[in-house]
Amino acid sequence: MRFKIKLRALTKNDIDLTLKWNNQDYIKQLYLGHPFPINREMEEQWYGKILTSNFPTTIFGIELINDKKLIGITALKGINLVNRNAEFAIYIGDKEQRRKGYAFEATVLTLKFGFYDLGLNRMFLKVLENNTSAIRLYEKCKLSKEGILRKAVFKKNEFHNEIIMSILKEEFEDQYESYEL
């Protein structure tokens, strides 16, 4: 598989872009865990944490290889090196770059990093039940549904179910052994 994206560390130069993305209604409704607007000081404080440590959270920028444009982020959160697991998250912040296969590539590359570079055995995620495009992506990447957290998220004056999905290292290897990763 020839990838069109690469994962890279975020830098302070990315702050204006990620601040813009994190204030998009689409991102706040489907991804962020809170409904509040984010100001520059909050974004800078978050950057202060992620730029100086990769543990227990690792954040990657998703960059197009052909023009070095940042289009989104992935994360491994709560990295547990004893139990060898972490929580995965992703979003494509650039609206023009959605539905082009970049999220699939970034998911595969982040899972690869977790399994082979960190030695993890299991990665999981939580996704809102109404985020059907994300669920299709995760199913395409061979994550399995493990269960539902009933009415676990409150957004727009309603409670929503969250689905837990995961993939094990052996499942990843079975799926992607023929890929040139």
MDAnalysis code that builds the backbone (N, CA, C; Angstrom):
import MDAnalysis as mda
import numpy as np

u = mda.Universe.empty(543, n_residues=181, atom_resindex=np.repeat(np.arange(181), 3), trajectory=True)
u.add_TopologyAttr("name", ["N", "CA", "C"] * 181)
u.add_TopologyAttr("resid", np.arange(1, 182))
u.add_TopologyAttr("resname", ["MET", "ARG", "PHE", "LYS", "ILE", "LYS", "LEU", "ARG", "ALA", "LEU", "THR", "LYS", "ASN", "ASP", "ILE", "ASP", "LEU", "THR", "LEU", "LYS", "TRP", "ASN", "ASN", "GLN", "ASP", "TYR", "ILE", "LYS", "GLN", "LEU", "TYR", "LEU", "GLY", "HIS", "PRO", "PHE", "PRO", "ILE", "ASN", "ARG", "GLU", "MET", "GLU", "GLU", "GLN", "TRP", "TYR", "GLY", "LYS", "ILE", "LEU", "THR", "SER", "ASN", "PHE", "PRO", "THR", "THR", "ILE", "PHE", "GLY", "ILE", "GLU", "LEU", "ILE", "ASN", "ASP", "LYS", "LYS", "LEU", "ILE", "GLY", "ILE", "THR", "ALA", "LEU", "LYS", "GLY", "ILE", "ASN", "LEU", "VAL", "ASN", "ARG", "ASN", "ALA", "GLU", "PHE", "ALA", "ILE", "TYR", "ILE", "GLY", "ASP", "LYS", "GLU", "GLN", "ARG", "ARG", "LYS", "GLY", "TYR", "ALA", "PHE", "GLU", "ALA", "THR", "VAL", "LEU", "THR", "LEU", "LYS", "PHE", "GLY", "PHE", "TYR", "ASP", "LEU", "GLY", "LEU", "ASN", "ARG", "MET", "PHE", "LEU", "LYS", "VAL", "LEU", "GLU", "ASN", "ASN", "THR", "SER", "ALA", "ILE", "ARG", "LEU", "TYR", "GLU", "LYS", "CYS", "LYS", "LEU", "SER", "LYS", "GLU", "GLY", "ILE", "LEU", "ARG", "LYS", "ALA", "VAL", "PHE", "LYS", "LYS", "ASN", "GLU", "PHE", "HIS", "ASN", "GLU", "ILE", "ILE", "MET", "SER", "ILE", "LEU", "LYS", "GLU", "GLU", "PHE", "GLU", "ASP", "GLN", "TYR", "GLU", "SER", "TYR", "GLU", "LEU"])
u.atoms.positions = np.array([
    [0.856, -1.189, 0.000],
    [0.000, 0.000, 0.000],
    [0.890, 1.236, 0.000],
    [0.634, 2.140, -0.889],
    [1.386, 3.401, -0.966],
    [0.574, 4.475, -0.237],
    [1.140, 4.965, 0.856],
    [0.428, 5.927, 1.683],
    [0.544, 7.339, 1.119],
    [-0.530, 8.102, 1.260],
    [-0.555, 9.497, 0.817],
    [-0.368, 10.458, 1.984],
    [-0.324, 9.884, 3.189],
    [-0.132, 10.700, 4.399],
    [1.016, 10.134, 5.213],
    [1.487, 10.958, 6.138],
    [2.431, 10.469, 7.141],
    [2.027, 11.053, 8.479],
    [2.482, 10.411, 9.538],
    [2.258, 10.925, 10.882],
    [3.497, 11.691, 11.298],
    [3.281, 12.814, 11.983],
    [4.402, 13.609, 12.467],
    [4.027, 14.263, 13.785],
    [5.039, 14.734, 14.486],
    [4.789, 15.474, 15.723],
    [4.161, 16.822, 15.386],
    [3.273, 17.287, 16.247],
    [2.763, 18.649, 16.111],
    [3.840, 19.621, 16.581],
    [3.788, 20.841, 16.078],
    [4.693, 21.901, 16.516],
    [3.861, 23.129, 16.877],
    [4.493, 24.099, 17.483],
    [3.781, 25.341, 17.823],
    [3.230, 26.027, 16.580],
    [3.835, 25.786, 15.431],
    [3.344, 26.377, 14.182],
    [1.966, 25.861, 13.784],
    [1.525, 24.743, 14.382],
    [0.228, 24.136, 14.044],
    [-0.923, 24.675, 14.891],
    [-0.624, 25.483, 15.879],
    [-1.626, 25.848, 16.883],
    [-2.830, 26.581, 16.288],
    [-2.627, 27.487, 15.341],
    [-3.766, 28.216, 14.771],
    [-4.719, 27.268, 14.058],
    [-4.161, 26.290, 13.379],
    [-4.979, 25.328, 12.632],
    [-5.762, 24.422, 13.577],
    [-5.096, 23.857, 14.578],
    [-5.810, 22.946, 15.479],
    [-6.834, 23.712, 16.336],
    [-6.533, 24.953, 16.674],
    [-7.501, 25.766, 17.412],
    [-8.761, 25.961, 16.574],
    [-8.582, 26.248, 15.297],
    [-9.723, 26.396, 14.385],
    [-10.525, 25.094, 14.312],
    [-9.827, 23.973, 14.138],
    [-10.518, 22.680, 14.050],
    [-11.287, 22.368, 15.323],
    [-10.657, 22.588, 16.475],
    [-11.284, 22.221, 17.741],
    [-12.496, 23.081, 18.084],
    [-12.698, 24.158, 17.342],
    [-13.890, 24.986, 17.533],
    [-14.950, 24.760, 16.458],
    [-14.715, 23.841, 15.545],
    [-15.739, 23.499, 14.548],
    [-16.862, 22.731, 15.235],
    [-18.103, 23.078, 14.914],
    [-19.240, 22.373, 15.505],
    [-19.177, 20.881, 15.222],
    [-18.797, 20.513, 14.013],
    [-18.710, 19.107, 13.617],
    [-17.758, 18.345, 14.549],
    [-16.608, 18.913, 14.826],
    [-15.623, 18.269, 15.693],
    [-16.131, 18.225, 17.131],
    [-16.697, 19.325, 17.602],
    [-17.193, 19.362, 18.978],
    [-18.330, 18.363, 19.189],
    [-19.193, 18.224, 18.204],
    [-20.341, 17.340, 18.369],
    [-19.990, 15.859, 18.260],
    [-19.049, 15.524, 17.385],
    [-18.763, 14.108, 17.167],
    [-17.510, 13.597, 17.864],
    [-16.614, 14.479, 18.267],
    [-15.335, 14.011, 18.780],
    [-14.970, 14.533, 20.157],
    [-14.953, 15.819, 20.355],
    [-14.479, 16.353, 21.628],
    [-15.413, 15.949, 22.759],
    [-14.825, 15.764, 23.918],
    [-15.603, 15.317, 25.053],
    [-16.374, 16.412, 25.752],
    [-16.324, 17.625, 25.236],
    [-17.024, 18.727, 25.896],
    [-17.575, 19.696, 24.841],
    [-18.584, 20.482, 25.211],
    [-19.210, 21.403, 24.248],
    [-18.636, 22.819, 24.271],
    [-17.624, 23.063, 25.060],
    [-17.158, 24.425, 25.284],
    [-16.261, 24.933, 24.161],
    [-16.333, 26.230, 23.886],
    [-15.368, 26.810, 22.953],
    [-13.972, 26.740, 23.562],
    [-12.985, 26.647, 22.692],
    [-11.594, 26.589, 23.135],
    [-10.913, 27.885, 22.711],
    [-10.263, 28.541, 23.667],
    [-9.555, 29.779, 23.330],
    [-8.068, 29.487, 23.127],
    [-7.352, 30.478, 22.672],
    [-5.927, 30.305, 22.368],
    [-5.128, 29.866, 23.599],
    [-5.449, 30.431, 24.764],
    [-4.734, 30.068, 25.984],
    [-4.918, 28.591, 26.323],
    [-6.137, 28.084, 26.132],
    [-6.399, 26.667, 26.390],
    [-5.629, 25.790, 25.404],
    [-5.630, 26.186, 24.151],
    [-4.911, 25.422, 23.127],
    [-3.406, 25.452, 23.404],
    [-2.890, 26.600, 23.808],
    [-1.468, 26.702, 24.134],
    [-1.122, 25.828, 25.346],
    [-2.012, 25.785, 26.324],
    [-1.779, 24.940, 27.497],
    [-1.740, 23.464, 27.080],
    [-2.655, 23.051, 26.202],
    [-2.667, 21.679, 25.694],
    [-1.373, 21.386, 24.937],
    [-0.961, 22.329, 24.094],
    [0.297, 22.168, 23.358],
    [1.481, 22.042, 24.318],
    [1.463, 22.807, 25.408],
    [2.532, 22.723, 26.390],
    [2.694, 21.312, 26.938],
    [1.574, 20.600, 27.074],
    [1.622, 19.214, 27.555],
    [2.106, 18.265, 26.472],
    [1.543, 18.374, 25.274],
    [1.841, 17.368, 24.243],
    [3.185, 17.567, 23.562],
    [3.710, 18.783, 23.585],
    [4.994, 19.027, 22.930],
    [6.177, 18.599, 23.791],
    [5.938, 18.382, 25.063],
    [7.044, 18.065, 25.958],
    [6.996, 16.652, 26.514],
    [5.979, 15.863, 26.133],
    [5.880, 14.498, 26.640],
    [5.090, 13.631, 25.663],
    [5.513, 12.406, 25.495],
    [4.787, 11.439, 24.670],
    [4.117, 10.367, 25.518],
    [4.101, 10.573, 26.820],
    [3.552, 9.548, 27.695],
    [2.806, 10.208, 28.844],
    [1.611, 9.829, 29.182],
    [0.874, 8.669, 28.708],
    [0.035, 8.923, 27.456],
    [0.210, 10.074, 26.833],
    [-0.530, 10.392, 25.615],
    [0.456, 10.775, 24.517],
    [0.235, 10.212, 23.339],
    [1.025, 10.554, 22.162],
    [0.086, 11.119, 21.117],
    [0.407, 12.300, 20.608],
    [-0.393, 12.957, 19.582],
    [0.423, 13.034, 18.297],
    [-0.211, 12.688, 17.186],
    [0.422, 12.819, 15.875],
    [-0.381, 13.774, 15.004],
    [0.303, 14.567, 14.209],
    [-0.339, 15.301, 13.141],
    [-0.433, 14.391, 11.929],
    [-1.509, 14.525, 11.169],
    [-1.673, 13.787, 9.907],
    [-1.326, 14.772, 8.797],
    [-0.274, 14.462, 8.055],
    [0.233, 15.381, 7.039],
    [0.201, 14.722, 5.662],
    [-0.294, 15.469, 4.668],
    [-0.252, 14.991, 3.293],
    [1.200, 14.967, 2.826],
    [1.621, 13.877, 2.252],
    [3.010, 13.739, 1.812],
    [3.325, 14.690, 0.660],
    [2.382, 14.821, -0.288],
    [2.692, 15.590, -1.501],
    [2.876, 17.083, -1.262],
    [2.186, 17.670, -0.285],
    [2.339, 19.118, -0.083],
    [2.598, 19.522, 1.372],
    [2.851, 18.529, 2.226],
    [3.184, 18.763, 3.637],
    [2.103, 19.555, 4.391],
    [0.860, 19.379, 3.991],
    [-0.257, 20.072, 4.617],
    [-0.813, 19.235, 5.776],
    [-0.951, 19.861, 6.935],
    [-1.543, 19.207, 8.098],
    [-3.059, 19.156, 7.908],
    [-3.653, 17.958, 8.050],
    [-5.097, 17.813, 7.809],
    [-5.863, 17.263, 9.006],
    [-5.162, 16.774, 10.025],
    [-5.867, 16.208, 11.168],
    [-4.895, 15.714, 12.217],
    [-5.447, 15.008, 13.210],
    [-4.607, 14.455, 14.270],
    [-5.071, 13.050, 14.639],
    [-4.132, 12.266, 15.166],
    [-4.461, 11.002, 15.817],
    [-3.836, 11.040, 17.202],
    [-4.338, 10.173, 18.069],
    [-3.814, 10.136, 19.433],
    [-3.866, 8.720, 19.977],
    [-2.886, 8.412, 20.795],
    [-2.935, 7.245, 21.673],
    [-2.935, 7.804, 23.084],
    [-4.026, 7.526, 23.817],
    [-4.218, 8.114, 25.145],
    [-4.186, 7.025, 26.211],
    [-3.757, 7.403, 27.382],
    [-3.744, 6.453, 28.491],
    [-2.885, 5.232, 28.192],
    [-1.738, 5.456, 27.568],
    [-0.857, 4.348, 27.207],
    [-0.462, 3.605, 28.479],
    [-0.774, 2.316, 28.525],
    [-0.501, 1.488, 29.698],
    [0.512, 0.422, 29.294],
    [1.752, 0.607, 29.708],
    [2.808, -0.326, 29.321],
    [2.834, -1.586, 30.174],
    [2.069, -1.631, 31.262],
    [1.943, -2.858, 32.045],
    [0.944, -3.787, 31.359],
    [-0.245, -3.275, 31.080],
    [-1.286, -4.085, 30.438],
    [-1.219, -4.038, 28.917],
    [-0.316, -3.224, 28.389],
    [-0.039, -3.141, 26.946],
    [-1.277, -2.744, 26.139],
    [-1.920, -1.631, 26.552],
    [-3.058, -1.129, 25.794],
    [-3.090, 0.389, 25.814],
    [-3.901, 0.947, 24.928],
    [-4.083, 2.399, 24.849],
    [-5.400, 2.686, 24.139],
    [-5.904, 3.882, 24.372],
    [-7.107, 4.348, 23.677],
    [-6.689, 5.149, 22.451],
    [-7.334, 4.871, 21.330],
    [-7.046, 5.521, 20.050],
    [-8.102, 6.581, 19.763],
    [-7.676, 7.682, 19.130],
    [-8.615, 8.716, 18.673],
    [-8.064, 9.336, 17.399],
    [-8.969, 9.841, 16.568],
    [-8.575, 10.461, 15.300],
    [-9.640, 11.446, 14.867],
    [-9.215, 12.490, 14.178],
    [-10.147, 13.284, 13.383],
    [-9.403, 13.970, 12.250],
    [-10.127, 14.167, 11.167],
    [-9.639, 14.964, 10.041],
    [-10.269, 16.334, 10.225],
    [-9.455, 17.313, 10.579],
    [-9.968, 18.654, 10.856],
    [-10.232, 19.467, 9.608],
    [-9.476, 19.228, 8.556],
    [-9.622, 19.947, 7.291],
    [-10.821, 19.376, 6.532],
    [-11.905, 20.153, 6.467],
    [-13.152, 19.679, 5.850],
    [-12.973, 19.206, 4.413],
    [-12.064, 19.844, 3.694],
    [-11.839, 19.495, 2.278],
    [-11.126, 18.157, 2.118],
    [-10.551, 17.642, 3.168],
    [-9.771, 16.407, 3.077],
    [-10.499, 15.188, 3.652],
    [-11.744, 15.364, 4.044],
    [-12.530, 14.240, 4.555],
    [-13.037, 13.379, 3.402],
    [-13.253, 12.111, 3.703],
    [-13.792, 11.139, 2.739],
    [-12.855, 10.882, 1.556],
    [-11.552, 10.938, 1.813],
    [-10.560, 10.679, 0.770],
    [-9.664, 9.500, 1.122],
    [-9.967, 8.803, 2.210],
    [-9.175, 7.656, 2.614],
    [-8.028, 7.976, 3.555],
    [-7.844, 9.249, 3.876],
    [-6.727, 9.628, 4.738],
    [-6.918, 9.139, 6.176],
    [-8.152, 9.122, 6.649],
    [-8.408, 8.639, 8.015],
    [-8.083, 7.150, 8.119],
    [-8.382, 6.386, 7.077],
    [-8.029, 4.966, 7.057],
    [-6.514, 4.800, 7.165],
    [-5.783, 5.524, 6.337],
    [-4.320, 5.432, 6.351],
    [-3.760, 5.837, 7.714],
    [-4.261, 6.931, 8.268],
    [-3.763, 7.418, 9.558],
    [-4.085, 6.429, 10.680],
    [-5.248, 5.796, 10.607],
    [-5.607, 4.789, 11.607],
    [-4.644, 3.617, 11.534],
    [-4.406, 3.105, 10.335],
    [-3.493, 1.972, 10.166],
    [-2.091, 2.328, 10.675],
    [-1.598, 3.508, 10.312],
    [-0.249, 3.898, 10.733],
    [-0.149, 4.099, 12.250],
    [-1.190, 4.629, 12.858],
    [-1.175, 4.819, 14.313],
    [-1.249, 3.476, 15.029],
    [-2.087, 2.570, 14.527],
    [-2.158, 1.231, 15.114],
    [-0.810, 0.524, 14.971],
    [-0.205, 0.649, 13.810],
    [1.115, 0.049, 13.581],
    [2.121, 0.577, 14.609],
    [2.131, 1.885, 14.818],
    [3.027, 2.490, 15.790],
    [2.787, 1.898, 17.186],
    [1.533, 1.832, 17.575],
    [1.207, 1.300, 18.900],
    [1.620, -0.149, 19.075],
    [1.352, -0.971, 18.067],
    [1.676, -2.390, 18.182],
    [3.174, -2.657, 18.065],
    [3.836, -2.025, 17.109],
    [5.229, -2.382, 16.831],
    [6.258, -1.481, 17.518],
    [5.957, -0.221, 17.702],
    [6.927, 0.670, 18.341],
    [6.747, 0.728, 19.865],
    [5.510, 0.622, 20.330],
    [5.265, 0.651, 21.775],
    [5.082, -0.741, 22.374],
    [4.893, -1.737, 21.524],
    [4.701, -3.101, 22.024],
    [3.339, -3.336, 22.640],
    [2.328, -2.570, 22.208],
    [0.984, -2.753, 22.749],
    [0.363, -4.036, 22.197],
    [-0.613, -4.563, 22.928],
    [-1.331, -5.756, 22.493],
    [-2.780, -5.457, 22.123],
    [-3.322, -4.344, 22.637],
    [-4.734, -4.001, 22.399],
    [-4.868, -2.500, 22.320],
    [-5.633, -2.047, 21.327],
    [-6.003, -0.639, 21.264],
    [-7.518, -0.572, 21.126],
    [-8.092, 0.399, 21.789],
    [-9.545, 0.529, 21.779],
    [-9.918, 1.981, 21.549],
    [-11.190, 2.194, 21.289],
    [-11.703, 3.545, 21.103],
    [-13.143, 3.598, 21.564],
    [-13.609, 4.823, 21.750],
    [-15.012, 5.075, 22.046],
    [-15.526, 5.976, 20.934],
    [-16.699, 5.647, 20.410],
    [-17.285, 6.420, 19.324],
    [-18.781, 6.583, 19.590],
    [-19.282, 7.772, 19.323],
    [-20.718, 7.990, 19.483],
    [-21.481, 7.104, 18.509],
    [-22.556, 6.525, 18.987],
    [-23.349, 5.603, 18.179],
    [-23.884, 6.259, 16.902],
    [-24.115, 7.567, 16.939],
    [-24.637, 8.258, 15.755],
    [-23.541, 8.694, 14.782],
    [-22.281, 8.422, 15.082],
    [-21.175, 8.768, 14.192],
    [-20.926, 7.584, 13.247],
    [-21.868, 7.391, 12.344],
    [-21.850, 6.194, 11.488],
    [-20.666, 6.171, 10.523],
    [-20.210, 7.318, 10.059],
    [-19.063, 7.302, 9.144],
    [-17.810, 6.841, 9.877],
    [-17.628, 7.251, 11.127],
    [-16.470, 6.805, 11.901],
    [-16.574, 5.307, 12.195],
    [-17.754, 4.834, 12.524],
    [-17.938, 3.404, 12.798],
    [-17.598, 2.582, 11.558],
    [-18.026, 3.035, 10.379],
    [-17.674, 2.330, 9.136],
    [-16.159, 2.297, 8.940],
    [-15.485, 3.420, 9.215],
    [-14.029, 3.463, 9.117],
    [-13.402, 2.430, 10.042],
    [-13.820, 2.393, 11.294],
    [-13.220, 1.483, 12.266],
    [-13.500, 0.031, 11.896],
    [-14.686, -0.249, 11.379],
    [-14.983, -1.610, 10.925],
    [-14.111, -1.982, 9.729],
    [-13.886, -1.040, 8.826],
    [-12.996, -1.276, 7.679],
    [-11.578, -1.583, 8.156],
    [-11.168, -0.956, 9.250],
    [-9.841, -1.189, 9.830],
    [-9.809, -2.444, 10.701],
    [-10.939, -3.155, 10.773],
    [-11.078, -4.429, 11.483],
    [-11.124, -4.317, 13.002],
    [-11.570, -3.157, 13.511],
    [-11.840, -3.081, 14.938],
    [-13.180, -3.766, 15.196],
    [-13.282, -4.423, 16.329],
    [-14.497, -5.146, 16.696],
    [-15.270, -4.370, 17.750],
    [-16.604, -4.430, 17.654],
    [-17.440, -3.820, 18.690],
    [-17.391, -4.697, 19.930],
    [-17.117, -4.063, 21.066],
    [-17.047, -4.790, 22.336],
    [-18.269, -4.554, 23.203],
    [-18.876, -3.396, 23.067],
    [-20.016, -3.112, 23.917],
    [-20.492, -1.687, 23.758],
    [-21.511, -1.360, 24.537],
    [-22.115, -0.027, 24.473],
    [-22.142, 0.566, 25.873],
    [-21.705, 1.801, 25.970],
    [-21.893, 2.574, 27.191],
    [-23.196, 3.350, 26.989],
    [-24.236, 2.918, 27.661],
    [-25.561, 3.472, 27.426],
    [-25.693, 4.888, 27.963],
    [-26.181, 5.765, 27.093],
    [-26.442, 7.157, 27.461],
    [-25.278, 7.754, 28.255],
    [-24.074, 7.569, 27.749],
    [-22.859, 7.969, 28.461],
    [-22.393, 9.381, 28.133],
    [-22.921, 9.967, 27.049],
    [-22.458, 11.282, 26.611],
    [-23.655, 12.212, 26.466],
    [-23.524, 13.418, 27.002],
    [-24.585, 14.423, 26.923],
    [-24.169, 15.489, 25.927],
    [-24.902, 15.589, 24.831],
    [-24.637, 16.600, 23.799],
    [-25.967, 17.127, 23.270],
    [-26.036, 18.441, 23.104],
    [-27.233, 19.094, 22.564],
    [-28.504, 18.656, 23.290],
    [-28.436, 18.680, 24.616],
    [-29.580, 18.396, 25.471],
    [-30.122, 16.972, 25.343],
    [-29.262, 16.046, 24.903],
    [-29.663, 14.638, 24.797],
    [-28.519, 13.752, 25.257],
    [-28.885, 12.589, 25.757],
    [-27.882, 11.582, 26.088],
    [-27.699, 10.664, 24.887],
    [-26.441, 10.252, 24.669],
    [-26.105, 9.410, 23.523],
    [-25.297, 8.202, 23.984],
    [-25.501, 7.098, 23.292],
    [-24.717, 5.898, 23.553],
    [-23.333, 6.035, 22.931],
    [-22.368, 5.408, 23.593],
    [-21.012, 5.329, 23.074],
    [-20.684, 3.863, 22.839],
    [-20.113, 3.569, 21.694],
    [-19.714, 2.205, 21.365],
    [-18.224, 2.061, 21.668],
    [-17.861, 0.944, 22.289],
    [-16.460, 0.603, 22.526],
    [-16.050, -0.371, 21.426],
    [-14.939, -0.068, 20.752],
    [-14.400, -0.944, 19.706],
    [-12.919, -1.168, 20.005],
    [-12.388, -2.309, 19.558],
    [-10.974, -2.576, 19.803],
    [-10.391, -3.477, 18.723],
    [-9.069, -3.532, 18.735],
    [-8.330, -4.446, 17.870],
    [-7.125, -4.948, 18.660],
    [-6.833, -6.243, 18.493],
    [-5.665, -6.860, 19.114],
    [-4.528, -6.915, 18.109],
    [-3.320, -7.018, 18.613],
    [-2.151, -7.064, 17.740],
    [-2.263, -8.218, 16.746],
    [-2.686, -9.384, 17.193],
    [-2.799, -10.546, 16.294],
    [-3.831, -10.304, 15.195],
    [-4.903, -9.591, 15.507],
    [-5.916, -9.267, 14.489],
    [-5.355, -8.272, 13.477],
    [-4.582, -7.304, 13.977],
    [-3.940, -6.329, 13.100],
    [-2.978, -7.046, 12.153],
    [-2.177, -7.944, 12.693],
    [-1.204, -8.673, 11.866],
    [-1.904, -9.531, 10.817],
    [-2.993, -10.194, 11.189],
    [-3.755, -10.998, 10.222],
    [-4.290, -10.142, 9.087],
    [-4.757, -8.940, 9.418],
    [-5.362, -8.057, 8.430],
    [-4.332, -7.379, 7.534],
    [-3.214, -6.991, 8.100],
    [-2.285, -6.108, 7.378],
    [-0.936, -6.757, 7.052],
    [-0.844, -8.101, 7.157],
    [0.452, -8.744, 6.896],
    [0.924, -8.553, 5.464],
    [-0.005, -8.392, 4.512],
    [0.390, -8.239, 3.106],
    [0.685, -6.771, 2.739],
    [0.383, -5.857, 3.648],
    [0.634, -4.440, 3.391],
    [2.105, -4.139, 3.637],
    [2.646, -3.227, 2.862],
    [3.986, -2.736, 3.144],
    [3.858, -1.558, 4.094],
    [3.947, -1.838, 5.374],
    [3.751, -0.794, 6.385],
    [5.060, -0.194, 6.792],
])
